[in-house]
Amino acid sequence: MIMVAGATGNVGQPLVRMLAAAGEEVTAVSRRITDAPPGVVVRQGDLASLDFAGMSAVFLMVPGAFVPLDEVLGRAKTAGVRRVVALSSQGVVTGRHPAVLDDSVRRSGLEWTLLHPGAFASNALQWAESVRSSREVVAPFADVALPVVDPEDIAAVAAAALREDGHAGKSYVLTGPAPITPRGQAAAIGSAVGEPVRFVPQTREEARAIMLGFMPPEVVEVTLDVLGAPTPAEQQVSPDIERVLGRPPHPFAEWTSRFAGAFK
């Protein structure tokens, strides 16, 4: 049995679907889970309350403000869990974020795999309302490009690491196939909805004021630094998705075609 914690997230949801389609026994865990593919066991809860009995492998998506993670992983090991795949961040690799999760996973005594994705393509959903209402995208750093990654690709790598041997002790940096700017993302969304989408430049200060409404100040500053002044490593395309899956990662335009309905 494979447990997916964070089963309703951008990565967890497609991961549950992929594992179920592959014939795996899956337990999907989230605080607000209401449905899942047929045959999937659904549990409402969070990491602090998880019961790992009967699980052989676990996918962990850890919320930002969590937890005694060492204790959670210790309970998992005691219950018989053998393998853990954890969703971390590229910011850990580049030194922008602390390696708290990574360190706990590495010392857990489990067969571990760490996923370090860059910016998610699904972050573009923050523009869905403005695209629907006025066919415009408002964002800072119009022409700064990052290789945003499709959450479906992250989920596919997670599924491989959970199901297959050969991934223990590996850390994968996950990116899209090419850097794309916010202006380019707006154009791709326009192509997906079949109408031009206007890009409206935003200053860093304007973006900060909005982001402070739903993010801690320190996270806001790091996020703006990545978006506005990425390091060469943050702009580099990683080969890890293709190495694991045997195919290139999905381009942003493919993500927009799947989610075009959100912008119409």
Secondary structure, DSSP 4 states (H G I P E B T S, - for coil): -EEEESTTSTTHHHHHHHHHHTT--EEEEETT----STT-EEEE--GGG---TT-SEEEEE--TT---HHHHHHHHHHTT--EEEEE--HHHHTTSS--HHHHHHHTSSSEEEEEEE-SBGGGGGGGHHHHHHHSEEEEE-TT--B--B-HHHHHHHHHHHHHSSS-TTEEEEE--SS-B-HHHHHHHHHHHHTS--EEEEE-HHHHHHHHTTTS-HHHHHHHHHHHHS--HHHHSPPSHHHHHHSSPPPPHHHHHHHTHHHH-
